[in-house]
Amino acid sequence: MDWLDQPAQLLDPAAAQAAAERQGRLTKPPGALGQLEHLAVRLAAMQGRTCPAVDRVAITVFAADHGIAAAGVSAFPQSVTAAMVRNFLSGGAAISVAARSLGAKLSIVDVGVAHAVEVPTDAVAHFHQRAVAAGTADSRSGPAMRPEQCAQALDAGRASVDEAVNNDAQLYIGGEMGIANTTAAAALACLVTGAPATRLCGPGTGLDAAGVAHKVEVVDALIHQHAAASAGDALEALRRVGGFEIAALVGALLRCAQRGLPVLVDGFIVSVAALVAQRICPEVADWCFYGHQSAEPGHRHVLDACGAQPLLALDMRLGEGTGAAVAVPLLRLACDLHADMATFDEAGVADGQ
């Protein structure tokens, strides 16, 4: 766990200034491209170059199961986690299609899937077996993870980012899969922010009103059981009610900040991981873009707690990293406009007139 204490890299103010000055010379009224201008300048500060790029994208989906599923908080059985992992690897899932469309490198990491995962022969290179256990413990009866298990899951996220950096990735997206993980994420967000369960709990995979009400009761009980022991300690809250895949995402976000790799954050669950990572290391916020606002009701509250403004709002709630993937073309267009538009001098237009 010593690596958790490493500081985040600093943004490059000189690159940000140079990028802002370039924006001021492009053939358009100042600020006419709105947030696209700010995206380009922020990326310039992250990458230390006047004209940034996000051509090489690394997408990693972490998969794990949850003991809290035994409380009946999901519309689907736990076996769906393993089935979806195979779907990722076979190329049939939404994130698989998105990764192909973007030319992104897709990796799947099993950090604790309860059922056996059948890995297609042609997908072995994209699958990483880093299972901590066959799902977390039921957090109604104690912490979801032992300290060494939480450390192992965090380290899986670190390793994923180190691999992405070694492969010259310019942007990192973390996704997740795990039946009942919206319950774990909601409980974690409640412990970290102090918000009530009614604000953070939503339908997840498709619960009806009665199912959501039951989820609220379960999360209320988890808050009552774990709040005192985790007060003011986001890492302890993660250990007590989180999941292996959520811990891996926290580790990945921390490592991206340490290695200076920009992150495009996905929906509700990954945003909760980002919130935890920021409570551990506030500078993580400097390295994060937020792809979209999920249709999951609690996501807006988590975004506010992160001080985040999402790029898109398309009523998506699939997870897997799909909402972030959909926002990649927006970042790429911001970079292309910034780099390829003519300046007033190049266009032969004097004094911006």
C-alpha distance (Angstrom), angle and dihedral (degrees) to the residues before:
residue distance angle dihedral
M1 . . .
D2 3.82 . .
W3 3.80 90.1 .
L4 3.81 90.0 66.8
D5 3.81 88.5 71.3
Q6 3.80 94.3 58.8
P7 3.82 111.6 113.4
A8 3.77 124.1 -114.4
Q9 3.77 117.2 -105.1
L10 3.79 116.3 -102.1
L11 3.76 122.7 -113.5
D12 3.81 116.7 -113.3
P13 3.83 108.6 -111.5
A14 3.81 92.9 -174.6
A15 3.81 91.3 56.8
A16 3.80 90.5 46.5
Q17 3.80 90.6 51.4
A18 3.80 92.5 48.0
A19 3.81 90.5 49.1
A20 3.80 92.0 48.5
E21 3.80 90.3 50.1
R22 3.80 90.3 50.3
Q23 3.80 89.9 51.7
G24 3.79 87.9 54.1
R25 3.83 91.5 55.6
L26 3.82 97.8 47.9
T27 3.80 119.2 110.4
K28 3.80 97.9 -96.9
P29 3.78 137.8 78.9
P30 3.84 112.2 -81.3
G31 3.79 110.0 -83.4
A32 3.79 93.4 6.1
L33 3.81 92.6 132.0
G34 3.79 91.0 52.0
Q35 3.77 115.9 -165.3
L36 3.81 92.0 3.9
E37 3.80 87.2 72.0
H38 3.80 92.3 51.8
L39 3.80 91.3 47.7
A40 3.80 91.0 55.4
V41 3.81 92.8 47.2
R42 3.81 92.5 48.3
L43 3.79 91.5 49.3
A44 3.80 89.4 49.0
A45 3.81 89.6 55.5
M46 3.80 90.8 48.7
Q47 3.80 95.8 47.4
G48 3.79 97.6 36.8
R49 3.79 94.1 -127.1
T50 3.79 134.1 106.6
C51 3.81 93.2 -127.9
P52 3.81 110.5 38.0
A53 3.81 127.2 -166.6
V54 3.80 137.6 -160.6
D55 3.79 100.1 -166.7
R56 3.82 94.5 125.7
V57 3.80 109.9 60.9
A58 3.80 126.0 179.6
I59 3.81 116.4 -157.9
T60 3.80 118.8 -171.4
V61 3.80 122.8 -177.4
F62 3.81 115.1 -161.3
A63 3.80 115.6 -156.7
A64 3.80 129.6 -164.6
D65 3.78 142.5 140.6
H66 3.79 131.3 -119.2
G67 3.77 132.8 -134.5
I68 3.80 89.0 -146.3
A69 3.81 87.7 70.9
A70 3.80 85.3 82.9
A71 3.80 87.0 72.2
G72 3.81 89.9 69.9
V73 3.81 95.9 -114.4
S74 3.80 98.2 140.6
A75 3.78 133.7 68.3
F76 3.82 90.1 -139.0
P77 3.82 134.2 57.0
Q78 3.79 121.7 -108.3
S79 3.79 92.0 -108.7
V80 3.81 88.2 74.6
T81 3.81 90.3 74.7
A82 3.81 92.6 65.0
A83 3.81 91.7 41.1
M84 3.79 91.0 53.8
V85 3.80 92.3 48.2
R86 3.78 88.1 57.8
N87 3.80 89.1 47.5
F88 3.81 89.5 53.8
L89 3.77 90.5 50.9
S90 3.81 93.8 44.8
G91 3.78 90.9 53.7
G92 3.80 97.4 -116.4
A93 3.80 101.5 110.8
A94 3.80 124.9 93.8
I95 3.79 92.8 -111.1
S96 3.82 89.9 50.3
V97 3.79 90.6 54.9
A98 3.80 92.1 44.6
A99 3.80 92.2 50.1
R100 3.80 91.3 51.7
S101 3.79 91.5 48.1
L102 3.80 91.5 50.3
G103 3.80 95.0 42.5
A104 3.80 87.0 -122.5
K105 3.79 126.8 155.4
L106 3.83 108.6 -113.7
S107 3.80 121.5 -158.2
I108 3.81 128.3 179.1
V109 3.80 119.6 -153.5
D110 3.80 122.0 -166.1
V111 3.80 105.1 -151.7
G112 3.78 95.8 164.5
V113 3.80 118.5 -19.0
A114 3.80 109.9 169.4
H115 3.81 97.6 -146.6
A116 3.79 127.5 54.3
V117 3.79 114.2 -86.0
E118 3.80 116.4 -138.5
V119 3.80 106.5 -147.1
P120 3.82 117.0 -156.8
T121 3.80 111.7 -125.8
D122 3.78 93.1 -121.1
A123 3.81 92.1 51.8
V124 3.80 100.5 53.3
A125 3.80 92.3 104.8
H126 3.81 90.5 57.8
F127 3.82 95.8 49.3
H128 3.80 124.6 82.5
Q129 3.78 120.9 -169.9
R130 3.82 108.6 -149.4
A131 3.81 99.1 141.9
V132 3.79 113.8 168.7
A133 3.81 93.6 -170.7
A134 3.80 138.8 -35.4
G135 3.79 91.9 -75.7
T136 3.78 131.0 -44.0
A137 3.78 124.6 -69.8
D138 3.80 119.4 -93.1
S139 3.81 102.9 -87.6
R140 3.80 90.8 -151.2
S141 3.79 88.2 75.7
G142 3.81 100.5 37.3
P143 3.81 142.0 -42.1
A144 3.79 114.5 -24.2
M145 3.81 90.6 -134.0
R146 3.76 136.7 29.1
P147 3.81 112.8 -127.6
E148 3.79 93.1 -104.2
Q149 3.82 90.8 49.2
C150 3.79 92.3 52.3
A151 3.81 89.4 49.0
Q152 3.80 90.9 50.7
A153 3.82 92.1 50.7
L154 3.81 92.2 47.6
D155 3.78 88.6 51.2
A156 3.81 91.3 53.9
G157 3.79 87.6 61.2
R158 3.80 91.7 47.6
A159 3.80 91.2 51.9
S160 3.80 91.5 50.3
V161 3.80 92.2 55.4
D162 3.79 93.3 44.7
E163 3.80 88.2 54.8
A164 3.80 91.1 48.7
V165 3.81 91.6 50.6
N166 3.80 90.9 47.5
N167 3.82 87.6 53.8
D168 3.83 90.8 52.5
A169 3.80 95.8 -111.6
Q170 3.80 114.6 178.1
L171 3.80 96.4 -165.0
Y172 3.81 133.4 26.3
I173 3.80 127.8 -151.7
G174 3.80 122.1 -173.5
G175 3.78 120.5 -159.9
E176 3.78 134.0 180.0
M177 3.78 143.4 -149.8
G178 3.77 125.9 -173.0
I179 3.78 132.3 127.0
A180 3.84 109.3 -115.8
N181 3.79 93.7 16.5
T182 3.81 93.5 124.8
T183 3.81 86.8 62.6
A184 3.80 91.9 49.9
A185 3.80 91.0 46.1
A186 3.80 92.8 47.7
A187 3.80 92.0 50.5
L188 3.80 90.4 47.7
A189 3.80 92.7 49.7
C190 3.80 90.3 49.0
L191 3.80 91.7 52.8
V192 3.80 92.9 47.0
T193 3.81 98.3 43.8
G194 3.80 102.6 27.7
A195 3.80 90.4 -126.3
P196 3.83 119.1 146.5
A197 3.77 121.5 -103.8
T198 3.80 91.3 -114.1
R199 3.81 89.4 66.1
L200 3.81 96.6 48.5
C201 3.81 104.5 36.6
G202 3.80 120.4 89.4
P203 3.80 140.0 157.5
G204 3.81 95.7 -76.3
T205 3.79 107.1 -177.8
G206 3.80 91.7 6.3
L207 3.81 113.0 -58.8
D208 3.78 117.8 171.3
A209 3.82 122.2 -129.6
A210 3.81 92.3 -83.5
G211 3.80 90.2 49.6
V212 3.79 92.1 51.2
A213 3.81 90.3 48.8
H214 3.80 89.5 52.8
K215 3.81 90.3 48.9
V216 3.81 89.2 53.0
E217 3.81 89.8 53.3
V218 3.80 91.4 50.3
V219 3.81 93.5 47.9
D220 3.82 91.2 45.9
A221 3.79 88.4 55.8
L222 3.80 91.4 49.0
I223 3.80 91.1 50.6
H224 3.80 91.0 50.5
Q225 3.80 91.3 48.7
H226 3.81 100.4 44.4
A227 3.83 108.1 25.0
A228 3.79 98.5 90.6
A229 3.81 95.2 47.7
S230 3.81 93.5 48.0
A231 3.80 100.5 38.6
G232 3.80 110.1 143.7
D233 3.81 92.2 -5.0
A234 3.80 113.0 102.2
L235 3.79 92.9 -179.4
E236 3.79 91.4 54.9
A237 3.81 90.4 47.1
L238 3.81 88.0 53.0
R239 3.80 90.9 51.7
R240 3.77 93.5 48.3
V241 3.81 103.1 47.4
G242 3.82 107.4 4.3
G243 3.78 131.3 94.4
F244 3.77 135.3 -118.3
E245 3.80 91.6 -107.8
I246 3.80 91.8 48.5
A247 3.80 90.2 50.3
A248 3.81 89.7 49.1
L249 3.80 89.3 52.9
V250 3.81 90.5 50.3
G251 3.80 89.1 51.5
A252 3.79 90.9 48.0
L253 3.80 93.4 50.7
L254 3.80 92.0 48.5
R255 3.79 90.8 48.7
C256 3.80 93.2 48.5
A257 3.79 88.7 57.5
Q258 3.80 90.8 46.8
R259 3.81 92.8 49.2
G260 3.80 96.2 39.0
L261 3.81 96.8 -116.5
P262 3.83 116.7 148.2
V263 3.80 115.2 -124.1
L264 3.79 130.1 -149.4
V265 3.81 104.8 -155.6
D266 3.81 119.5 -145.2
G267 3.80 127.5 -149.6
F268 3.79 138.8 -54.2
I269 3.80 101.4 -38.4
V270 3.80 97.1 41.9
S271 3.80 89.5 45.3
V272 3.81 89.2 55.2
A273 3.81 87.6 52.2
A274 3.81 88.6 49.8
L275 3.80 90.0 51.3
V276 3.80 91.2 52.5
A277 3.81 91.3 46.4
Q278 3.80 90.7 51.0
R279 3.80 91.3 50.7
I280 3.81 88.1 53.8
C281 3.83 93.8 43.1
P282 3.83 115.8 9.1
E283 3.81 91.9 -161.9
V284 3.81 89.2 70.7
A285 3.81 85.4 83.8
D286 3.82 89.9 67.2
W287 3.81 90.5 64.0
C288 3.81 100.1 46.2
F289 3.76 133.9 95.2
Y290 3.81 117.0 -179.2
G291 3.79 114.2 -134.5
H292 3.79 102.1 -158.7
Q293 3.76 148.4 -21.9
S294 3.78 109.0 -104.6
A295 3.78 124.9 -136.5
E296 3.83 86.4 -122.8
P297 3.83 101.1 110.7
G298 3.80 96.8 -133.9
H299 3.78 94.4 55.6
R300 3.81 94.7 83.6
H301 3.80 90.2 55.6
V302 3.81 91.4 50.2
L303 3.81 91.4 47.5
D304 3.80 89.5 52.3
A305 3.80 90.5 49.9
C306 3.81 88.4 52.6
G307 3.80 91.9 47.5
A308 3.81 86.9 -123.2
Q309 3.78 133.3 154.2
P310 3.83 111.3 -159.7
L311 3.79 120.2 -136.8
L312 3.82 96.1 -137.8
A313 3.80 140.6 22.0
L314 3.80 110.2 -162.3
D315 3.83 100.9 147.1
M316 3.81 90.3 -108.2
R317 3.81 119.9 156.6
L318 3.78 105.2 163.3
G319 3.78 101.0 110.6
E320 3.82 117.7 -161.9
G321 3.82 88.8 114.5
T322 3.81 91.7 -73.1
G323 3.80 97.5 128.9
A324 3.79 90.9 53.0
A325 3.81 91.9 45.7
V326 3.80 90.7 54.1
A327 3.83 88.9 56.7
V328 3.82 95.1 53.2
P329 3.84 94.3 88.2
L330 3.80 88.3 55.4
L331 3.81 91.2 56.4
R332 3.80 90.7 45.0
L333 3.79 91.5 51.3
A334 3.81 90.6 49.2
C335 3.80 88.6 54.4
D336 3.81 93.9 45.7
L337 3.79 94.0 49.0
H338 3.79 90.0 48.0
A339 3.81 94.4 49.1
D340 3.80 103.3 34.4
M341 3.78 106.9 37.6
A342 3.78 113.6 101.8
T343 3.79 120.5 -110.5
F344 3.80 119.2 -128.1
D345 3.82 89.4 -103.3
E346 3.81 92.4 50.7
A347 3.80 91.1 48.7
G348 3.78 92.5 47.3
V349 3.78 93.1 -119.3
A350 3.78 111.1 142.0
D351 3.80 121.7 -135.0
G352 3.78 92.7 -12.9
Q353 3.82 91.9 -67.3
